[in-house]
Amino acid sequence: MILDPIVKAFTALAGITSNLREPAAAVVSYALLDAQSNQPALFVRNGTVYDGNGNVVGAMNSDGSFQARKKTVAIAADGAVTVQPSTVIITKSSAAAITLASPVATTDDGTEIDFVSTTAQAHTVTNTAGFGGGTTARDVATFGGAINDGFRIVAYQGVWYVKDTRNVTLG
């Protein structure tokens, strides 16, 4: 079935457990219908992926792969960040102490999180297992103390790997 990779991506994203099937005829490029209610669970129109309520949840790339839409999460206090595709905007007026759990191998593979500071503070993001699997040698990302400091990480096999940094050090 041509939609098998799409079905897998959508069911992982939306947590859909019901039987999905291709519609006989559709106005959209692709639609996955809940077999019980016959209502759209997810559909694609012009490369944009929508849930059954019409909310944008991602995009189809030209190679047929799915890219989930990142959520924007503002952090104004110390605390934990949820493992999900997101952009974390740090707004705390003093140095924020943020914790990040390790991703789940295979399940979270490819999940990307961007961290960006809107305040000139030395924020910290801690992952106990260590970024890049570096344990205590690389378990804390410390921001340099300027607005727009930040870094991007990607999950693979239970480890957060650093893709990019801007005035952030790992130690």
N, CA and C atoms as a LAMMPS dump frame, in Angstrom:
ITEM: TIMESTEP
0
ITEM: NUMBER OF ATOMS
513
ITEM: BOX BOUNDS ff ff ff
-5.0000000000000000e+02 5.0000000000000000e+02
-5.0000000000000000e+02 5.0000000000000000e+02
-5.0000000000000000e+02 5.0000000000000000e+02
ITEM: ATOMS id mol type element x y z
1 1 1 N 0.858 -1.185 0
2 1 2 C 0 0 0
3 1 3 C 0.892 1.233 0
4 2 1 N 0.643 2.155 -0.903
5 2 2 C 1.488 3.337 -1.05
6 2 3 C 1.492 4.22 0.194
7 3 1 N 0.449 4.202 0.99
8 3 2 C 0.371 5.076 2.159
9 3 3 C 0.949 4.457 3.423
10 4 1 N 1.504 3.246 3.353
11 4 2 C 2.037 2.606 4.558
12 4 3 C 2.97 3.501 5.367
13 5 1 N 4.004 4.166 4.76
14 5 2 C 4.871 5.026 5.564
15 5 3 C 4.102 6.203 6.163
16 6 1 N 3.133 6.713 5.424
17 6 2 C 2.334 7.833 5.922
18 6 3 C 1.473 7.373 7.084
19 7 1 N 0.859 6.218 6.972
20 7 2 C 0.03 5.684 8.056
21 7 3 C 0.866 5.52 9.311
22 8 1 N 2.067 4.961 9.185
23 8 2 C 2.932 4.774 10.341
24 8 3 C 3.283 6.112 10.98
25 9 1 N 3.64 7.104 10.172
26 9 2 C 4.001 8.415 10.707
27 9 3 C 2.807 9.063 11.395
28 10 1 N 1.641 9.002 10.765
29 10 2 C 0.458 9.622 11.342
30 10 3 C 0.026 8.938 12.623
31 11 1 N 0.044 7.612 12.633
32 11 2 C -0.4 6.919 13.836
33 11 3 C 0.561 7.175 14.978
34 12 1 N 1.848 7.292 14.692
35 12 2 C 2.815 7.615 15.742
36 12 3 C 2.582 9.032 16.26
37 13 1 N 2.319 9.96 15.347
38 13 2 C 2.116 11.348 15.74
39 13 3 C 0.839 11.529 16.538
40 14 1 N -0.238 10.976 16.062
41 14 2 C -1.54 11.235 16.663
42 14 3 C -1.959 10.19 17.688
43 15 1 N -1.213 9.117 17.805
44 15 2 C -1.592 8.073 18.748
45 15 3 C -2.881 7.377 18.342
46 16 1 N -3.143 7.321 17.041
47 16 2 C -4.367 6.707 16.546
48 16 3 C -4.227 5.195 16.623
49 17 1 N -5.208 4.55 17.223
50 17 2 C -5.134 3.101 17.363
51 17 3 C -6.204 2.388 16.551
52 18 1 N -7.149 3.127 16.013
53 18 2 C -8.197 2.48 15.239
54 18 3 C -7.685 2.107 13.847
55 19 1 N -8.445 1.277 13.149
56 19 2 C -8.073 0.834 11.816
57 19 3 C -8.215 2 10.832
58 20 1 N -7.179 2.286 10.069
59 20 2 C -7.219 3.369 9.099
60 20 3 C -7.221 2.799 7.695
61 21 1 N -7.884 3.489 6.775
62 21 2 C -7.897 3.039 5.387
63 21 3 C -7.932 4.239 4.468
64 22 1 N -7.565 4.008 3.202
65 22 2 C -7.624 5.067 2.206
66 22 3 C -9.077 5.267 1.783
67 23 1 N -9.494 6.507 1.558
68 23 2 C -10.859 6.73 1.099
69 23 3 C -11.006 6.326 -0.372
70 24 1 N -12.222 5.983 -0.762
71 24 2 C -12.476 5.616 -2.149
72 24 3 C -12.273 6.821 -3.063
73 25 1 N -12.71 7.984 -2.628
74 25 2 C -12.528 9.214 -3.392
75 25 3 C -12.296 10.336 -2.402
76 26 1 N -11.397 11.244 -2.739
77 26 2 C -11.098 12.338 -1.82
78 26 3 C -10.837 13.614 -2.585
79 27 1 N -11.158 14.721 -1.977
80 27 2 C -10.878 16.025 -2.545
81 27 3 C -9.438 16.412 -2.239
82 28 1 N -8.876 15.82 -1.216
83 28 2 C -7.517 16.128 -0.79
84 28 3 C -6.544 15.126 -1.401
85 29 1 N -5.246 15.397 -1.265
86 29 2 C -4.221 14.52 -1.82
87 29 3 C -4.28 13.13 -1.203
88 30 1 N -4.315 13.059 0.121
89 30 2 C -4.419 11.81 0.859
90 30 3 C -5.339 12.061 2.042
91 31 1 N -6.055 11.038 2.448
92 31 2 C -6.853 11.134 3.671
93 31 3 C -6.843 9.774 4.334
94 32 1 N -6.684 9.782 5.63
95 32 2 C -6.754 8.559 6.402
96 32 3 C -8.03 8.632 7.218
97 33 1 N -8.927 7.67 6.981
98 33 2 C -10.213 7.683 7.643
99 33 3 C -10.24 6.679 8.775
100 34 1 N -10.898 7.07 9.849
101 34 2 C -11.149 6.138 10.941
102 34 3 C -12.169 5.144 10.4
103 35 1 N -11.834 3.868 10.405
104 35 2 C -12.69 2.847 9.804
105 35 3 C -14.018 2.703 10.534
106 36 1 N -14.063 3.063 11.803
107 36 2 C -15.311 2.936 12.556
108 36 3 C -16.264 4.098 12.284
109 37 1 N -15.743 5.328 12.314
110 37 2 C -16.618 6.49 12.141
111 37 3 C -16.652 6.987 10.698
112 38 1 N -15.706 6.529 9.876
113 38 2 C -15.551 6.972 8.493
114 38 3 C -15.269 8.48 8.399
115 39 1 N -14.79 9.081 9.487
116 39 2 C -14.424 10.491 9.507
117 39 3 C -12.916 10.618 9.309
118 40 1 N -12.465 11.732 8.723
119 40 2 C -11.021 11.9 8.522
120 40 3 C -10.279 11.935 9.855
121 41 1 N -9.234 11.126 9.966
122 41 2 C -8.362 11.169 11.128
123 41 3 C -7.235 12.16 10.851
124 42 1 N -6.685 12.08 9.653
125 42 2 C -5.646 12.989 9.183
126 42 3 C -5.77 13.094 7.669
127 43 1 N -5.424 14.268 7.124
128 43 2 C -5.442 14.397 5.675
129 43 3 C -4.37 15.37 5.218
130 44 1 N -3.983 15.235 3.951
131 44 2 C -2.951 16.065 3.347
132 44 3 C -3.567 16.87 2.217
133 45 1 N -3.323 18.157 2.219
134 45 2 C -3.759 19.037 1.126
135 45 3 C -2.588 19.945 0.779
136 46 1 N -2.142 19.896 -0.466
137 46 2 C -1.025 20.711 -0.94
138 46 3 C 0.206 20.581 -0.056
139 47 1 N 0.468 19.377 0.421
140 47 2 C 1.663 19.12 1.208
141 47 3 C 1.532 19.412 2.693
142 48 1 N 0.444 20.056 3.117
143 48 2 C 0.226 20.35 4.534
144 48 3 C -0.633 19.249 5.136
145 49 1 N -0.254 18.769 6.319
146 49 2 C -0.979 17.697 6.995
147 49 3 C -1.864 18.294 8.078
148 50 1 N -3.131 17.892 8.081
149 50 2 C -4.118 18.382 9.039
150 50 3 C -4.68 17.216 9.833
151 51 1 N -5.092 17.488 11.082
152 51 2 C -5.81 16.461 11.829
153 51 3 C -7.281 16.524 11.44
154 52 1 N -8.095 15.664 12.019
155 52 2 C -9.507 15.595 11.67
156 52 3 C -10.284 16.865 11.974
157 53 1 N -9.726 17.746 12.828
158 53 2 C -10.381 19.008 13.165
159 53 3 C -9.887 20.172 12.322
160 54 1 N -8.986 19.89 11.376
161 54 2 C -8.481 20.942 10.503
162 54 3 C -7.258 21.667 11.043
163 55 1 N -6.674 21.192 12.148
164 55 2 C -5.475 21.817 12.709
165 55 3 C -4.237 21.302 11.981
166 56 1 N -3.297 22.202 11.678
167 56 2 C -2.055 21.806 11.014
168 56 3 C -1.203 21.025 12.004
169 57 1 N -0.759 19.816 11.59
170 57 2 C 0.084 18.989 12.456
171 57 3 C 1.445 18.702 11.829
172 58 1 N 1.648 19.084 10.575
173 58 2 C 2.936 18.846 9.946
174 58 3 C 2.885 19.047 8.451
175 59 1 N 3.885 18.487 7.775
176 59 2 C 3.984 18.64 6.328
177 59 3 C 4.569 17.371 5.716
178 60 1 N 4.201 17.124 4.475
179 60 2 C 4.785 16.033 3.709
180 60 3 C 5.939 16.618 2.902
181 61 1 N 7.11 16.023 3.032
182 61 2 C 8.261 16.461 2.261
183 61 3 C 8.166 15.896 0.851
184 62 1 N 8.946 16.438 -0.074
185 62 2 C 8.878 16.002 -1.467
186 62 3 C 9.263 14.529 -1.629
187 63 1 N 10.035 13.978 -0.693
188 63 2 C 10.408 12.57 -0.783
189 63 3 C 9.371 11.647 -0.143
190 64 1 N 8.254 12.216 0.324
191 64 2 C 7.189 11.429 0.925
192 64 3 C 7.31 11.256 2.42
193 65 1 N 8.388 11.754 3.015
194 65 2 C 8.534 11.648 4.467
195 65 3 C 7.687 12.717 5.157
196 66 1 N 7.383 12.467 6.409
197 66 2 C 6.53 13.356 7.19
198 66 3 C 7.372 14.169 8.157
199 67 1 N 7.077 15.468 8.252
200 67 2 C 7.755 16.329 9.222
201 67 3 C 6.707 16.938 10.135
202 68 1 N 6.772 16.561 11.418
203 68 2 C 5.806 17.077 12.383
204 68 3 C 6.036 18.558 12.622
205 69 1 N 4.957 19.277 12.844
206 69 2 C 5.054 20.689 13.167
207 69 3 C 5.554 20.812 14.605
208 70 1 N 6.52 21.653 14.788
209 70 2 C 7.057 21.862 16.128
210 70 3 C 6.128 22.77 16.92
211 71 1 N 5.94 22.415 18.175
212 71 2 C 5.185 23.269 19.074
213 71 3 C 6.116 24.332 19.618
214 72 1 N 5.588 25.512 19.906
215 72 2 C 6.357 26.557 20.566
216 72 3 C 5.964 26.543 22.027
217 73 1 N 6.969 26.394 22.886
218 73 2 C 6.739 26.297 24.319
219 73 3 C 7.55 27.389 25.004
220 74 1 N 6.877 28.262 25.744
221 74 2 C 7.571 29.311 26.5
222 74 3 C 7.863 28.8 27.905
223 75 1 N 9.11 28.994 28.341
224 75 2 C 9.53 28.586 29.68
225 75 3 C 9.859 29.859 30.459
226 76 1 N 9.071 30.147 31.49
227 76 2 C 9.274 31.352 32.299
228 76 3 C 9.744 31.013 33.708
229 77 1 N 9.955 29.725 33.992
230 77 2 C 10.378 29.285 35.32
231 77 3 C 11.245 28.048 35.179
232 78 1 N 11.942 27.698 36.256
233 78 2 C 12.722 26.461 36.26
234 78 3 C 11.77 25.287 36.076
235 79 1 N 12.245 24.219 35.439
236 79 2 C 11.394 23.048 35.278
237 79 3 C 11.844 22.145 34.162
238 80 1 N 11.007 21.157 33.873
239 80 2 C 11.32 20.145 32.863
240 80 3 C 10.668 20.48 31.526
241 81 1 N 11.325 20.065 30.47
242 81 2 C 10.811 20.212 29.109
243 81 3 C 10.341 18.84 28.654
244 82 1 N 9.17 18.785 28.027
245 82 2 C 8.619 17.536 27.498
246 82 3 C 9.357 17.13 26.228
247 83 1 N 9.606 15.839 26.094
248 83 2 C 10.239 15.319 24.882
249 83 3 C 9.186 15.304 23.785
250 84 1 N 9.264 16.26 22.867
251 84 2 C 8.368 16.381 21.724
252 84 3 C 9.009 17.352 20.739
253 85 1 N 8.674 17.256 19.45
254 85 2 C 9.226 18.233 18.507
255 85 3 C 8.765 19.628 18.935
256 86 1 N 9.716 20.504 19.273
257 86 2 C 9.314 21.813 19.776
258 86 3 C 10.429 22.838 19.666
259 87 1 N 10.008 24.093 19.793
260 87 2 C 10.923 25.208 19.971
261 87 3 C 10.636 25.741 21.361
262 88 1 N 11.635 25.681 22.22
263 88 2 C 11.492 26.131 23.601
264 88 3 C 12.056 27.542 23.686
265 89 1 N 11.179 28.486 24.002
266 89 2 C 11.567 29.885 24.143
267 89 3 C 11.736 30.158 25.63
268 90 1 N 12.962 30.485 26.038
269 90 2 C 13.236 30.73 27.455
270 90 3 C 13.052 32.216 27.731
271 91 1 N 12.073 32.52 28.583
272 91 2 C 11.715 33.917 28.863
273 91 3 C 11.993 34.324 30.307
274 92 1 N 12.515 33.421 31.111
275 92 2 C 12.751 33.725 32.526
276 92 3 C 13.738 34.887 32.649
277 93 1 N 13.442 35.843 33.539
278 93 2 C 14.269 37.044 33.668
279 93 3 C 15.561 36.803 34.446
280 94 1 N 15.65 35.678 35.148
281 94 2 C 16.905 35.268 35.778
282 94 3 C 17.294 33.929 35.152
283 95 1 N 18.456 33.404 35.518
284 95 2 C 18.937 32.167 34.9
285 95 3 C 17.981 31.006 35.166
286 96 1 N 17.517 30.386 34.107
287 96 2 C 16.587 29.246 34.212
288 96 3 C 17.387 27.946 34.322
289 97 1 N 16.909 27.048 35.192
290 97 2 C 17.478 25.705 35.321
291 97 3 C 16.451 24.743 34.739
292 98 1 N 16.745 24.229 33.544
293 98 2 C 15.799 23.392 32.802
294 98 3 C 16.341 21.966 32.746
295 99 1 N 15.467 20.998 32.93
296 99 2 C 15.874 19.597 32.811
297 99 3 C 15.181 18.981 31.596
298 100 1 N 15.87 18.012 31.01
299 100 2 C 15.357 17.337 29.823
300 100 3 C 15.631 15.845 29.966
301 101 1 N 14.567 15.054 29.946
302 101 2 C 14.714 13.6 30.018
303 101 3 C 15.359 13.085 28.736
304 102 1 N 15.94 11.92 28.819
305 102 2 C 16.501 11.298 27.621
306 102 3 C 15.369 10.808 26.73
307 103 1 N 15.579 10.835 25.427
308 103 2 C 14.552 10.328 24.513
309 103 3 C 14.47 8.805 24.601
310 104 1 N 13.349 8.261 24.164
311 104 2 C 13.166 6.811 24.122
312 104 3 C 13.713 6.311 22.787
313 105 1 N 14.61 5.342 22.856
314 105 2 C 15.21 4.788 21.64
315 105 3 C 14.125 4.326 20.679
316 106 1 N 14.311 4.582 19.412
317 106 2 C 13.425 4.253 18.3
318 106 3 C 12.158 5.107 18.318
319 107 1 N 11.417 5.128 19.413
320 107 2 C 10.166 5.892 19.494
321 107 3 C 10.39 7.374 19.221
322 108 1 N 11.415 7.969 19.831
323 108 2 C 11.674 9.407 19.7
324 108 3 C 12.728 9.743 18.653
325 109 1 N 13.256 8.737 17.945
326 109 2 C 14.287 9.007 16.941
327 109 3 C 13.82 10.085 15.966
328 110 1 N 14.689 11.063 15.711
329 110 2 C 14.373 12.156 14.783
330 110 3 C 13.699 13.346 15.431
331 111 1 N 13.283 13.224 16.686
332 111 2 C 12.658 14.353 17.38
333 111 3 C 13.698 15.45 17.562
334 112 1 N 13.336 16.667 17.163
335 112 2 C 14.231 17.807 17.319
336 112 3 C 13.63 18.813 18.285
337 113 1 N 14.492 19.377 19.125
338 113 2 C 14.083 20.45 20.032
339 113 3 C 15.068 21.593 19.863
340 114 1 N 14.535 22.796 19.674
341 114 2 C 15.344 24.012 19.616
342 114 3 C 15.138 24.769 20.917
343 115 1 N 16.205 25.269 21.491
344 115 2 C 16.145 26.119 22.674
345 115 3 C 16.652 27.498 22.285
346 116 1 N 15.891 28.558 22.625
347 116 2 C 16.276 29.923 22.308
348 116 3 C 15.985 30.803 23.516
349 117 1 N 16.932 31.673 23.855
350 117 2 C 16.747 32.573 24.986
351 117 3 C 16.312 33.957 24.512
352 118 1 N 15.301 34.501 25.181
353 118 2 C 14.873 35.876 24.897
354 118 3 C 15.38 36.829 25.973
355 119 1 N 16.15 36.29 26.924
356 119 2 C 16.698 37.111 28
357 119 3 C 18.211 36.887 28.074
358 120 1 N 18.923 37.898 28.539
359 120 2 C 20.38 37.839 28.635
360 120 3 C 20.777 37.212 29.968
361 121 1 N 20.621 35.881 30.033
362 121 2 C 20.912 35.135 31.256
363 121 3 C 21.688 33.869 30.925
364 122 1 N 22.392 33.339 31.921
365 122 2 C 23.16 32.109 31.751
366 122 3 C 22.273 30.906 32.089
367 123 1 N 21.262 30.655 31.259
368 123 2 C 20.346 29.531 31.464
369 123 3 C 21.11 28.21 31.337
370 124 1 N 20.57 27.161 31.96
371 124 2 C 21.163 25.828 31.815
372 124 3 C 20.084 24.824 31.438
373 125 1 N 20.461 23.886 30.584
374 125 2 C 19.602 22.754 30.222
375 125 3 C 20.4 21.506 30.562
376 126 1 N 19.833 20.668 31.437
377 126 2 C 20.541 19.474 31.901
378 126 3 C 19.876 18.206 31.4
379 127 1 N 20.695 17.325 30.831
380 127 2 C 20.278 15.973 30.456
381 127 3 C 21.248 15.036 31.159
382 128 1 N 20.768 14.314 32.162
383 128 2 C 21.637 13.511 33.023
384 128 3 C 22.499 12.523 32.258
385 129 1 N 21.968 11.937 31.191
386 129 2 C 22.736 10.966 30.399
387 129 3 C 23.852 11.638 29.607
388 130 1 N 23.768 12.951 29.435
389 130 2 C 24.782 13.697 28.7
390 130 3 C 24.453 13.826 27.227
391 131 1 N 24.626 15.03 26.697
392 131 2 C 24.4 15.272 25.28
393 131 3 C 25.446 14.504 24.479
394 132 1 N 25.018 13.835 23.432
395 132 2 C 25.915 13.01 22.638
396 132 3 C 26.403 11.792 23.401
397 133 1 N 25.685 11.418 24.471
398 133 2 C 26.086 10.274 25.287
399 133 3 C 27.305 10.559 26.145
400 134 1 N 27.604 11.845 26.38
401 134 2 C 28.821 12.241 27.085
402 134 3 C 28.758 12.185 28.598
403 135 1 N 27.746 11.577 29.178
404 135 2 C 27.528 11.491 30.633
405 135 3 C 27.883 12.81 31.308
406 136 1 N 28.616 12.777 32.413
407 136 2 C 28.861 14.009 33.176
408 136 3 C 29.801 14.988 32.475
409 137 1 N 30.5 14.544 31.442
410 137 2 C 31.384 15.449 30.702
411 137 3 C 30.597 16.437 29.838
412 138 1 N 29.352 16.06 29.473
413 138 2 C 28.531 16.921 28.61
414 138 3 C 27.057 16.841 29.009
415 139 1 N 26.758 16.946 30.288
416 139 2 C 25.362 16.817 30.714
417 139 3 C 24.653 18.15 30.922
418 140 1 N 25.389 19.267 30.862
419 140 2 C 24.783 20.585 31.062
420 140 3 C 25.141 21.5 29.899
421 141 1 N 24.107 22.069 29.267
422 141 2 C 24.302 23.089 28.24
423 141 3 C 24.096 24.434 28.924
424 142 1 N 25.137 25.281 28.915
425 142 2 C 25.078 26.577 29.593
426 142 3 C 25.086 27.695 28.561
427 143 1 N 24.071 28.542 28.626
428 143 2 C 23.939 29.675 27.716
429 143 3 C 24.942 30.754 28.117
430 144 1 N 25.454 31.477 27.132
431 144 2 C 26.483 32.486 27.372
432 144 3 C 25.989 33.764 28.017
433 145 1 N 24.696 33.979 28.064
434 145 2 C 24.16 35.166 28.73
435 145 3 C 23.739 36.289 27.805
436 146 1 N 23.476 35.964 26.549
437 146 2 C 23.027 36.981 25.596
438 146 3 C 21.659 36.583 25.025
439 147 1 N 20.892 37.58 24.657
440 147 2 C 19.622 37.317 23.977
441 147 3 C 19.931 36.603 22.662
442 148 1 N 19.137 35.602 22.336
443 148 2 C 19.241 34.788 21.124
444 148 3 C 20.265 33.659 21.232
445 149 1 N 20.839 33.44 22.411
446 149 2 C 21.668 32.251 22.605
447 149 3 C 20.756 31.047 22.444
448 150 1 N 21.306 29.928 22.001
449 150 2 C 20.473 28.74 21.882
450 150 3 C 21.198 27.564 21.262
451 151 1 N 20.471 26.452 21.175
452 151 2 C 21.026 25.257 20.542
453 151 3 C 19.901 24.355 20.066
454 152 1 N 20.252 23.439 19.158
455 152 2 C 19.297 22.487 18.583
456 152 3 C 19.823 21.078 18.818
457 153 1 N 18.907 20.192 19.235
458 153 2 C 19.276 18.798 19.466
459 153 3 C 18.336 17.88 18.696
460 154 1 N 18.826 16.684 18.417
461 154 2 C 18.023 15.665 17.737
462 154 3 C 18.201 14.344 18.486
463 155 1 N 17.111 13.602 18.606
464 155 2 C 17.141 12.322 19.314
465 155 3 C 17.489 11.188 18.362
466 156 1 N 18.35 10.284 18.857
467 156 2 C 18.63 9.055 18.115
468 156 3 C 19.046 7.979 19.108
469 157 1 N 18.302 6.879 19.109
470 157 2 C 18.588 5.707 19.928
471 157 3 C 18.839 6.046 21.401
472 158 1 N 17.966 6.894 21.958
473 158 2 C 18.004 7.196 23.383
474 158 3 C 19 8.259 23.799
475 159 1 N 19.571 8.955 22.82
476 159 2 C 20.582 9.981 23.11
477 159 3 C 20.197 11.278 22.398
478 160 1 N 20.43 12.42 23.063
479 160 2 C 20.265 13.728 22.431
480 160 3 C 21.596 14.121 21.794
481 161 1 N 21.597 14.346 20.478
482 161 2 C 22.793 14.803 19.775
483 161 3 C 22.629 16.272 19.434
484 162 1 N 23.692 17.06 19.642
485 162 2 C 23.659 18.502 19.396
486 162 3 C 23.947 18.749 17.924
487 163 1 N 23.021 19.459 17.248
488 163 2 C 23.187 19.782 15.837
489 163 3 C 23.827 21.143 15.65
490 164 1 N 23.369 22.131 16.429
491 164 2 C 23.841 23.515 16.285
492 164 3 C 23.878 24.164 17.661
493 165 1 N 24.805 25.111 17.839
494 165 2 C 24.824 25.933 19.045
495 165 3 C 25.086 27.386 18.684
496 166 1 N 24.595 28.281 19.515
497 166 2 C 24.892 29.699 19.394
498 166 3 C 25.188 30.196 20.8
499 167 1 N 26.46 30.368 21.106
500 167 2 C 26.915 30.88 22.401
501 167 3 C 26.444 29.999 23.564
502 168 1 N 26.477 28.688 23.35
503 168 2 C 26.129 27.708 24.384
504 168 3 C 27.288 26.727 24.484
505 169 1 N 27.712 26.419 25.715
506 169 2 C 28.782 25.453 25.919
507 169 3 C 28.264 24.23 26.635
508 170 1 N 28.873 23.093 26.336
509 170 2 C 28.512 21.836 26.989
510 170 3 C 29.594 21.455 27.985
511 171 1 N 29.158 21.063 29.166
512 171 2 C 30.14 20.666 30.173
513 171 3 C 29.512 19.762 31.206
